[in-house]
Amino acid sequence: MPLYEFDCPGCGQPFEKLVRSAAAVSEVVCPNCGNHHPRKKLSTFAVKGGSSSSSLSSPVSSGCSTGGL
């Protein structure tokens, strides 16, 4: 189930909601004030991997020496 972000035009509160399908987005209700017409926000896609973004810009040691003996 995708997690969507919403803004409520009634109370102004942002909230997140797990929604079963794209069609069910129209059934979402604000948990704060009960407004039946929250606005779905545009969200960025996030991926969590095994490495951090800071390690992508730094050299990676593979265990092989590049010079010397």
Steps between C-alpha positions, in 0.01 A plus 500: 500500500640840409537774760356831378542847647200732527420858603158579643343821365261507798747502791831545314660193657726273294463124550606168349273210413556145374263452207414161347452624143501818294119492494490498882680837516162668447372332821772648726371712791706745708569337840507842670173664389320234291512695172415267209700698241868507597750589227758241406849650502764427242763288670850404405592139465742379767725198485697370793805301405804349661725797432468864587517779245824628657676175412402540134716808458805366685744242364415143581774271624474164334785343690736513199803718526560743216874524541794401710626146550 
